Amino acid sequence: MHTFRHGKTERLRGRAGVKQRIRRLQAEPLCRDCKAKGRIIAATVPDHIIPLDKGGTDTDDNIRCLCQPCHVVRTAEQFGFRVKQTIGLDGWPIDQDL
């Protein structure tokens, strides 16, 4: 088993990490944030609710499965970054909450 020291919490790496990721996505196959908005979108990223850098754990109770766009938004929120607005072909911003 390979682990990587990330902040204060160790993260599972290698084959064991891949198995853990697949298990988590199978347990929660839909994006939690999209589901809360009434959308059915496949989850692709297990996300730490409390980031490892901020003292979170790599346990199942600290994981929510998200789609990639929701993961980008959540990560930006957690670390104080702004999410780049997507612009449509008509030159207007695309509302991400639709």
N, C-alpha and C positions, 0 to 999 in steps of 0.2 A: 504494500500500500504506500503510495507516494502522497505526501502532503506538502503544502506550500504555506509558509508562514506569511500571512497577510494581515498586517496590523497586529492585533492581539489574538486573532482567531485563525486556526488552521483550516485550510480549504483542501478538500479531497481532490486529488489530481489523477491523471492516467485513466486506465480502464475502469477502476473503481469509481472515479468521478463521472465518467460517461454513463456507467450503469445507474448511478444515483440520479443524474440528470434525466435519463429516459424514464426511470421509475416515477420521478416527480411530475413529468409532463403527462405520463399515462394516468396518474392519480388526479390531475387537474388539467384536462385537455383543452379547456376553453379559457381565453384571456379573462381574468377576473375583473379588470377594469371595464372592458367592453361589455361583458355580461351584465355588469351593474347598470350600464346605459342601455340595455336591451338589445345589444348586438351579439351575434354569434360569430366569433372569430377564433381561430385556432391559436392556442398558446404555443410559443416557440422558445421562450426564455424563462427559466426559473429565476426569480428576482428576490433578493434579500430585502425584507421589509425594513429592517434596521441594517444598514450596510455593515459589512465586516470592518471597514475602516472606522466606523463609529461605534464599535463594540458589539455589533450583532453576532449571532451565532450561525453556524452552518447546519442548523437543525431544521427539520420539516416545519416546525411551528413558526419559523422565521422566513418562510418561503411562500411567495405567491407566484403563480405562473401567468405570464403576460405575453402579448404579441410584441413584435419588435418595436412598432411605433409607440405603444404604451410604455415599454421599457425605457425608451429614450426620454420620454416625458418624465417618468418617475425618477430616473437617475439625475436628470437636470434639476428637478425639485430638491432632491436630497442633498445635492452638492452645490446648490446655489447658482447653477448655470441657466442661461436662457435657451429655449428650444427655437431653432431656426424655423420661421414660418414658411410653409409650403405655398408657392404661388402657382395658380392655375394658368392655363394657356391664354385666358382672357386678361391676365395681368392682375387679377384680384386674389387676395389670400384665400386659401381653401380652409374652411372651418373643419378642424380635426374632430369635432364632437358630433358629426352627423352620422 
